[in-house]
Amino acid sequence: MVVAAMQGYLPYDRTGNVVFKVQELLCTGLSGYILYLITTRFRSSYEHDLDVVKCYYLISVAFVVALVFHPNLNRSFIADFAWAFTQYLETIALLAQFKLFHKKVAEY
């Protein structure tokens, strides 16, 4: 019973469980590498004038929405909240990209 409760949103399938964990680890590592490149190597290409959406607004909206609307996947509030927060933050972050894309297209 304890093992089944600890699985969370991953399926309890011994044949494919490793694939999901390796995929998540790889995606986390690649995301960290992208953040590293943005903050170091490609820092000079950042256009501050075009950045009209502030990130702390996005983070606070995703935080509040995740507090109110989170699933009950494994009966752990912290894990369920963290999963919902990342999903909402990713979705809301796309809005900033759409705004930038719209601004760039409107200029042409």
N, CA, C and O of each residue as an XYZ file, in Angstrom:
432
protein
N       0.814     -1.195      0.000
C       0.000      0.000      0.000
C       0.857      1.259      0.000
O       0.543      2.212     -0.713
N       1.932      1.285      0.782
C       2.768      2.473      0.866
C       3.453      2.730     -0.474
O       3.575      3.880     -0.894
N       3.898      1.677     -1.144
C       4.578      1.835     -2.426
C       3.621      2.418     -3.461
O       4.015      3.285     -4.240
N       2.382      1.961     -3.483
C       1.416      2.469     -4.452
C       1.094      3.938     -4.194
O       0.864      4.695     -5.137
N       1.075      4.348     -2.928
C       0.770      5.742     -2.601
C       1.918      6.671     -2.965
O       1.694      7.860     -3.191
N       3.129      6.165     -3.027
C       4.288      6.993     -3.323
C       4.490      7.204     -4.823
O       5.346      8.000     -5.210
N       3.738      6.526     -5.669
C       3.953      6.611     -7.109
C       3.541      7.945     -7.691
O       4.114      8.374     -8.692
N       2.568      8.615     -7.101
C       2.137      9.910     -7.613
C       1.435      9.766     -8.934
O       0.593      8.882     -9.093
N       1.762     10.621     -9.895
C       1.082     10.594    -11.181
C       1.724      9.633    -12.160
O       1.189      9.413    -13.247
N       2.867      9.051    -11.795
C       3.493      8.079    -12.678
C       2.744      6.753    -12.603
O       2.310      6.349    -11.524
N       2.590      6.085    -13.718
C       1.888      4.806    -13.684
C       2.708      3.762    -12.930
O       3.939      3.769    -12.956
N       1.997      2.876    -12.266
C       2.668      1.806    -11.518
C       2.888      0.641    -12.462
O       2.153     -0.347    -12.442
N       3.902      0.773    -13.281
C       4.237     -0.242    -14.273
C       5.744     -0.405    -14.246
O       6.484      0.485    -14.664
N       6.184     -1.528    -13.759
C       7.627     -1.739    -13.609
C       8.357     -1.746    -14.950
O       9.549     -1.443    -14.995
N       7.679     -2.080    -16.033
C       8.365     -2.127    -17.319
C       8.596     -0.742    -17.901
O       9.575     -0.545    -18.622
N       7.728      0.226    -17.613
C       7.881      1.547    -18.198
C       8.215      2.628    -17.203
O       8.402      3.780    -17.595
N       8.298      2.299    -15.931
C       8.538      3.295    -14.892
C       9.893      3.963    -15.052
O      10.024      5.162    -14.809
N      10.886      3.216    -15.450
C      12.232      3.767    -15.620
C      12.257      4.761    -16.769
O      12.965      5.766    -16.703
N      11.503      4.495    -17.809
C      11.474      5.384    -18.973
C      10.954      6.764    -18.570
O      11.522      7.778    -18.975
N       9.880      6.812    -17.776
C       9.330      8.093    -17.344
C      10.306      8.843    -16.447
O      10.464     10.056    -16.582
N      10.953      8.139    -15.543
C      11.882      8.805    -14.626
C      13.107      9.337    -15.363
O      13.580     10.432    -15.061
N      13.622      8.583    -16.317
C      14.769      9.045    -17.103
C      14.363     10.248    -17.960
O      15.126     11.204    -18.097
N      13.168     10.193    -18.529
C      12.685     11.301    -19.343
C      12.543     12.565    -18.501
O      12.950     13.639    -18.944
N      11.983     12.468    -17.312
C      11.844     13.645    -16.454
C      13.204     14.178    -16.014
O      13.403     15.392    -15.961
N      14.132     13.293    -15.701
C      15.472     13.718    -15.311
C      16.177     14.411    -16.467
O      16.837     15.431    -16.270
N      16.043     13.872    -17.659
C      16.655     14.477    -18.836
C      16.048     15.846    -19.131
O      16.777     16.791    -19.433
N      14.728     15.964    -19.046
C      14.068     17.253    -19.296
C      14.449     18.290    -18.251
O      14.631     19.462    -18.581
N      14.572     17.874    -16.999
C      15.000     18.799    -15.950
C      16.424     19.291    -16.206
O      16.711     20.478    -16.053
N      17.306     18.382    -16.593
C      18.682     18.764    -16.894
C      18.775     19.700    -18.091
O      19.526     20.675    -18.064
N      18.013     19.405    -19.142
C      18.022     20.275    -20.315
C      17.421     21.643    -20.018
O      17.893     22.654    -20.539
N      16.389     21.684    -19.188
C      15.809     22.973    -18.793
C      16.818     23.808    -18.013
O      16.931     25.015    -18.226
N      17.541     23.168    -17.123
C      18.585     23.873    -16.384
C      19.682     24.388    -17.298
O      20.193     25.491    -17.099
N      20.048     23.597    -18.299
C      21.069     24.014    -19.253
C      20.590     25.220    -20.071
O      21.366     26.140    -20.333
N      19.333     25.215    -20.468
C      18.771     26.350    -21.211
C      18.796     27.610    -20.352
O      19.165     28.683    -20.828
N      18.405     27.480    -19.095
C      18.456     28.643    -18.195
C      19.886     29.148    -18.024
O      20.120     30.355    -17.972
N      20.834     28.231    -17.939
C      22.245     28.612    -17.833
C      22.680     29.401    -19.071
O      23.333     30.437    -18.948
N      22.320     28.915    -20.261
C      22.693     29.610    -21.490
C      22.047     30.989    -21.580
O      22.680     31.943    -22.032
N      20.796     31.096    -21.154
C      20.105     32.382    -21.205
C      20.776     33.400    -20.302
O      20.918     34.564    -20.674
N      21.191     32.969    -19.115
C      21.751     33.910    -18.141
C      23.240     34.170    -18.337
O      23.765     35.117    -17.751
N      23.936     33.375    -19.131
C      25.378     33.583    -19.297
C      25.749     33.862    -20.749
O      26.082     34.994    -21.102
N      25.694     32.842    -21.582
C      26.234     32.954    -22.932
C      25.452     33.910    -23.827
O      26.053     34.686    -24.570
N      24.130     33.868    -23.769
C      23.301     34.692    -24.646
C      22.698     35.889    -23.919
O      21.669     36.417    -24.341
N      23.314     36.308    -22.861
C      22.807     37.438    -22.089
C      22.822     38.737    -22.890
O      21.959     39.594    -22.698
N      23.777     38.884    -23.768
C      23.895     40.131    -24.543
C      22.768     40.283    -25.570
O      22.524     41.394    -26.042
N      22.088     39.213    -25.922
C      21.013     39.309    -26.915
C      19.661     39.644    -26.278
O      18.657     39.743    -26.983
N      19.629     39.817    -24.974
C      18.386     40.147    -24.276
C      17.971     41.581    -24.596
O      18.763     42.510    -24.433
N      16.743     41.762    -25.046
C      16.234     43.087    -25.397
C      15.280     43.551    -24.303
O      14.109     43.172    -24.283
N      15.783     44.354    -23.419
C      15.018     44.786    -22.250
C      13.789     45.605    -22.631
O      12.768     45.539    -21.947
N      13.873     46.364    -23.697
C      12.738     47.205    -24.117
C      11.533     46.375    -24.565
O      10.392     46.812    -24.416
N      11.775     45.198    -25.105
C      10.680     44.353    -25.590
C      10.054     43.500    -24.488
O       8.989     42.917    -24.688
N      10.699     43.422    -23.342
C      10.186     42.599    -22.240
C       9.157     43.408    -21.452
O       9.503     44.127    -20.514
N       7.890     43.282    -21.844
C       6.841     44.076    -21.216
C       6.106     43.312    -20.111
O       5.391     43.927    -19.320
N       6.264     42.008    -20.040
C       5.600     41.202    -19.020
C       6.622     40.865    -17.931
O       7.669     40.283    -18.216
N       6.322     41.226    -16.712
C       7.235     40.964    -15.606
C       7.017     39.562    -15.057
O       5.876     39.138    -14.869
N       8.094     38.845    -14.801
C       7.988     37.443    -14.417
C       7.347     37.252    -13.044
O       6.705     36.227    -12.815
N       7.498     38.199    -12.132
C       6.913     37.993    -10.811
C       5.389     38.009    -10.860
O       4.744     37.417     -9.995
N       4.800     38.674    -11.853
C       3.345     38.606    -12.022
C       2.923     37.196    -12.447
O       1.945     36.647    -11.941
N       3.665     36.637    -13.366
C       3.350     35.289    -13.834
C       3.478     34.266    -12.716
O       2.626     33.390    -12.567
N       4.537     34.379    -11.938
C       4.766     33.426    -10.855
C       3.687     33.552     -9.802
O       3.200     32.535     -9.308
N       3.290     34.778     -9.437
C       2.265     34.936     -8.396
C       0.900     34.453     -8.863
O       0.154     33.876     -8.072
N       0.556     34.673    -10.124
C      -0.729     34.181    -10.631
C      -0.749     32.661    -10.640
O      -1.735     32.052    -10.225
N       0.319     32.047    -11.103
C       0.394     30.580    -11.115
C       0.360     30.020     -9.697
O      -0.233     28.967     -9.466
N       0.986     30.708     -8.746
C       1.000     30.265     -7.356
C      -0.414     30.265     -6.770
O      -0.834     29.292     -6.143
N      -1.136     31.357     -6.978
C      -2.494     31.470     -6.421
C      -3.434     30.461     -7.082
O      -4.230     29.814     -6.401
N      -3.343     30.327     -8.401
C      -4.205     29.374     -9.097
C      -3.907     27.945     -8.645
O      -4.827     27.141     -8.489
N      -2.633     27.623     -8.434
C      -2.271     26.276     -7.971
C      -2.743     26.026     -6.539
O      -3.084     24.896     -6.189
N      -2.765     27.058     -5.717
C      -3.301     26.890     -4.362
C      -4.794     26.570     -4.391
O      -5.278     25.744     -3.617
N      -5.511     27.229     -5.287
C      -6.965     27.047     -5.349
C      -7.327     25.781     -6.120
O      -8.160     24.997     -5.665
N      -6.717     25.578     -7.269
C      -7.056     24.447     -8.135
C      -5.865     23.515     -8.263
O      -4.994     23.745     -9.101
N      -5.810     22.492     -7.471
C      -4.764     21.475     -7.591
C      -5.410     20.094     -7.483
O      -6.402     19.923     -6.775
N      -4.849     19.118     -8.182
C      -5.434     17.785     -8.151
C      -5.092     17.055     -6.861
O      -4.283     17.523     -6.060
N      -5.707     15.934     -6.680
C      -5.411     15.067     -5.546
C      -4.845     13.765     -6.100
O      -5.503     12.725     -6.083
N      -3.607     13.846     -6.592
C      -3.014     12.703     -7.268
C      -2.489     11.652     -6.301
O      -2.749     10.462     -6.481
N      -1.761     12.072     -5.285
C      -1.186     11.095     -4.357
C      -1.387     11.489     -2.899
O      -0.639     11.050     -2.025
N      -2.375     12.300     -2.642
C      -2.758     12.700     -1.293
C      -1.639     13.425     -0.535
O      -1.595     13.400      0.695
N      -0.763     14.051     -1.260
C       0.288     14.871     -0.668
C       0.087     16.290     -1.184
O       0.244     16.549     -2.377
N      -0.258     17.203     -0.288
C      -0.548     18.574     -0.716
C       0.658     19.207     -1.398
O       0.507     19.875     -2.421
N       1.840     19.009     -0.854
C       3.044     19.637     -1.405
C       3.321     19.128     -2.820
O       3.595     19.919     -3.722
N       3.250     17.817     -3.014
C       3.517     17.252     -4.340
C       2.439     17.663     -5.333
O       2.747     18.013     -6.472
N       1.187     17.623     -4.915
C       0.095     18.008     -5.814
C       0.156     19.485     -6.155
O      -0.060     19.865     -7.306
N       0.450     20.326     -5.164
C       0.580     21.766     -5.409
C       1.756     22.051     -6.341
O       1.630     22.846     -7.272
N       2.895     21.408     -6.094
C       4.081     21.648     -6.924
C       3.826     21.237     -8.369
O       4.239     21.933     -9.296
N       3.152     20.117     -8.562
C       2.853     19.666     -9.915
C       1.919     20.658    -10.606
O       2.154     21.038    -11.753
N       0.867     21.074     -9.917
C      -0.078     22.024    -10.499
C       0.599     23.370    -10.769
O       0.347     23.992    -11.801
N       1.452     23.819     -9.855
C       2.159     25.094    -10.020
C       3.009     25.087    -11.282
O       3.004     26.056    -12.041
N       3.734     24.008    -11.508
C       4.581     23.949    -12.701
C       3.742     23.928    -13.969
O       4.116     24.537    -14.971
N       2.614     23.235    -13.934
C       1.751     23.188    -15.112
C       1.147     24.556    -15.423
O       1.130     24.989    -16.575
N       0.653     25.232    -14.387
C       0.058     26.558    -14.590
C       1.112     27.582    -14.987
O       0.853     28.440    -15.830
N       2.286     27.502    -14.393
C       3.354     28.451    -14.733
C       3.786     28.285    -16.184
O       4.026     29.268    -16.885
N       3.882     27.057    -16.621
C       4.257     26.820    -18.017
C       3.196     27.370    -18.968
O       3.521     27.963    -19.997
N       1.938     27.171    -18.619
C       0.852     27.668    -19.462
C       0.817     29.187    -19.483
O       0.665     29.788    -20.547
N       0.953     29.810    -18.331
C       0.907     31.269    -18.249
C       2.132     31.893    -18.919
O       2.036     32.973    -19.503
N       3.274     31.222    -18.839
C       4.491     31.753    -19.457
C       4.359     31.826    -20.974
O       5.009     32.651    -21.617
N       3.533     30.981    -21.538
C       3.313     31.054    -22.982
C       2.643     32.359    -23.388
O       2.841     32.835    -24.506
N       1.855     32.940    -22.493
C       1.189     34.194    -22.809
C       2.201     35.306    -23.093
O       1.984     36.135    -23.978
N       3.291     35.322    -22.352
C       4.334     36.323    -22.602
C       4.963     36.118    -23.976
O       5.285     37.085    -24.666
N       5.137     34.864    -24.369
C       5.696     34.591    -25.689
C       4.731     35.025    -26.798
O       5.148     35.566    -27.822
N       3.446     34.781    -26.578
C       2.457     35.210    -27.570
C       2.425     36.731    -27.690
O       2.290     37.261    -28.792
N       2.546     37.427    -26.581
C       2.544     38.892    -26.601
C       3.759     39.408    -27.372
O       3.633     40.322    -28.187
N       4.920     38.833    -27.121
C       6.134     39.236    -27.832
C       6.010     38.920    -29.326
O       6.390     39.731    -30.170
N       5.482     37.754    -29.641
C       5.305     37.378    -31.047
C       4.345     38.337    -31.742
O       4.589     38.760    -32.871
N       3.258     38.675    -31.066
C       2.291     39.603    -31.645
C       2.916     40.983    -31.867
O       2.653     41.639    -32.875
N       3.737     41.408    -30.924
C       4.392     42.716    -31.057
C       5.379     42.711    -32.219
O       5.464     43.684    -32.969
N       6.118     41.627    -32.368
C       7.082     41.539    -33.462
C       6.377     41.472    -34.806
O       6.809     42.117    -35.762
N       5.298     40.700    -34.895
C       4.570     40.573    -36.160
C       3.887     41.890    -36.513
O       3.825     42.264    -37.684
N       3.373     42.593    -35.504
C       2.693     43.855    -35.769
C       3.646     44.915    -36.300
O       3.208     45.838    -36.987
N       4.942     44.808    -35.999
C       5.908     45.781    -36.477
C       6.188     45.640    -37.968
O       6.572     46.611    -38.620
N       6.001     44.453    -38.509
C       6.333     44.202    -39.918
C       5.232     44.555    -40.816
O       5.353     44.403    -42.031
